Amino acid sequence: MAQTFITSAPTQFNLIEATVDEITKAFEFGALTAEELVKLYLNRIEAYENAGPRLNAVTYINPDALKVAKALDEAFQAGEIKSPIHGMPVLLKDNIDTFDMPTSNGSVILKDAIPPDDAFITQSLRDAGAIILGKASMGEFAGGPYSTLDGQMKNPYDFIRDTGGSSSGSAASTAANFATFAVGTDTSTSVRGPASYQGLVGIRPTTGVISRDGIAPKNLTFDTAGPIARTVTDAALLMNELAGIDPNDPLTPNSEELISEDYTDFLVKGSLKGARIGVARDFFGGDPEIDALAEEAISTLEELGAEIVDPVNFDPEFLEFYVENGTPNIRQIADYRFQEDWEEYLATFGPEVPKTVEEFLEIYETEVSNSSLPPAESVIDLLERSLDNSTDDPAYANLLENVLPTAAELKLALFDSFELDALVFPYQPTFAPPISNPVYSVEDPDFVDSDVPQSAILAGYSSPGFPSMVVPMGFGSQGLPTSLGFLGRPYEEGKLISYAYDYEQETMLREPPPLLPALEGEEFEYVTEVLALGEATDDTIVAGELTNFDGNADTVVADVGDDLIDTTAAISGGNRIYGGDGDDTILVDLNDEAYGESGEDVLDAARGRGGNLLSGGLDDDELYATTGDRLFGDEGDDKLFVGEEGDVLLTGGSEADQFWIANEFLPMAPSEVADFEDGVDVIGFKETGLKFEDLSIEQIGSDTSISVGDLAVATFLNTEATALTAADFAFT
């Protein structure tokens, strides 16, 4: 009977801070399923959201999350992996439409408002195999970290501290490890601000890179969704599925040639070497501890090879108008479009949802104001102001035609004059402040307030908007995290990702909240590599039936005897298999290497997913391929069979071999034959009904192509077409 021996150190899995790569590896080795992963996250939500500190970070849980996860597990087992984020639970900010859950926009008035369909990015995530775990809480109407639906959202590092707004729940949930990552939206700072207060990675891309279709508008002049994650890598993976062209968003077609095909291509160590990084000194001076962390971060950038340009100061008039005094005016004038955009969005809902700003104001004033969670003054102010203003106002036209383009020109001129690749600065001038809202406020004598202008204006308030991202920069003496901010030129998200990644990999300053420890079942070990060793008998060595042998990255040595070796139950494959002496049957699936050695062996990948290497050995062997496989007959009179999909390399060996290049069906892609010997080997067409006269044989360079009609079925390398005759073919 075969035995197994562990040949690698066990792999430790910790749900807290688990990355996409770590989760996927656990999937691949059968140590975890997406269904189990969802249950683990739901346990944390139950412990820390519904009980314990009650973070108020999650508004809705998808009732079908476990069912979706189970279906994705089945697809994963079958090799139908939709994307690198297949099986990853994600929380969406509750202004992003989902056909199966309400979209509240943080308002109790919309607590039961289910949209007619998914937002464009929601559908994109589902198509990528992500699990929409639920909806993250948000500041009402995309403001603050408080709402009439959820109340006050709490910072998981200190329950009396602010989370930042308005993607409050998206950030708090990610920091608390309630999901793999989350999606927020950013009008001025609503992704990066909460991410910074909770030590996360947040990306605000150029407006128009991510579709806004199906997202409740705050101000469509500036609005964009963006990823919130615990690592730059996971943020880039999420960014891949969010970015894209959507005909229903008029801005995204303008970005078609500017959106990167794969943002993970920018995850390259050494990216900072030679980069000119400007230090925006205007945003220092808010808190001595934050400034010290920023100085340390800048030193690290320089050590990594960046050319530091310090200082880079904005023109005082620019700061005064666009940052210090101009921010409220710019936002308020831009908000002249709010009523029009909001009511157009409301029209997509059924009759049970109010359709006008006036109706919302009336409900707030007559019902919600008297409840235990009254509306914030800022919400009422936004709605009232929207009734008094119009996009017909000359001030609005001036904003779009002059003010914002001028802001963009001034920022680009700054980049050009200093020849900058990016700007860096402490993203927040202070650590998270104490909570203050209509029903719950706290005093914290240790909080250091600041009059330093917030840097968020740099990215949001210009057209088309400048991309910006934050990455963990460390912790202050009170245990609160903060972040380093990067700002780039329009559509240079990838460049910022590369710099943030280089900095992150050098520093690794992200740490989970100590107030939310691991729960039972969140930490475990699993085995990745074993040796399955047969005996001098007829052994049966099947993945999943021997202790620790799962057929993933394992080694099998069958020894003598007529053995059956089967790794088709594996998830990721990648095994090395040695049949030994005897007539062996070896069934493989994915990326396996199988060697029959001596004996008349059958090496069969026909039911597999491809990428296998099959080598028959010393005697007369049969080798069966699926697609992307490599077949080597070696010695003996071997038979090599191509699968329906084709695209196989066949190398027969030294004796009389049979190359069955079409079996029952013509292959969808041609295969290559490396060592056909005219007059010795045979080219086979099995059960296809074809005859020699049906074939087209053509010399292409030093190779010979065989086609049936317009379909090429095989290329014979270094073979003369004129040498092939009917005697070289077999038809059955």
Buried (B, 14 or more C-beta within 10 A) or exposed (E): EBBBEEBEEEBEBEBBEBBBEBBBBBBBBBBBBBBBBBBBBBBBBEBBBEEEBBBBBBBBBBEEBBEBBBBBBEBBBEBEBBBBBBBBBBBBBBBBBBBBBBBBBBBBBBBEBBBEEBBBBBBBBBEBBBBBBBBBBBBBBBBBBBBBBBBBBBBBBBBBBBBBBBBBBBBBBBBBBBBBBBBBBBBBBBBBBBBBBBBBBBBBBBBBBBBBBBBBBBBBBBBBBBBBBBBBBBBBBBBBBBBBBBEEBEBBEEBEEBBBEEBBEBBEEEBBEEBBBBBBEBBBBBBEBBBEBBEBBBEBBBEBEBBBBEEBEBEEEBBEBBBBEBBEBBBBBBBBBBBBBBBEBBEBBEEEBBEBBEBBBEBBEEEBEEEEBBBBEBBBEBBEBBEEBEBEEEEBEEBBEEBBEBBBEBBBEBBEEEEBBBBBBBBBBBBBBBBBBBEEEBEBEEBBEBEBBBBBBBBBBBBBBBBBBBBBBBBBEBEBBBBBBBBBBBBBBBBBBBBBBBBBBBBEBBBBBEBBEBBEEBEBEBBBBBBBBBBEBBBBBBBEEBEBBBBBBBBBBBBBBBBBBBBBBBBBBBBBBBBBBBBBBBBBBBBBBBBBBBBBBBBBBBEBBBBBBBBBBBBBBBBBBBBBBBBBBBBBBBBBBBBBBBBBBBBBBBBBBBBBBBBEEBBEBBBBBBBBBEEEBBBBBBEBEBEBEEBBBEEEEEBBBBBBEEBBBBBBBEBEBEEBEEEBBBBE
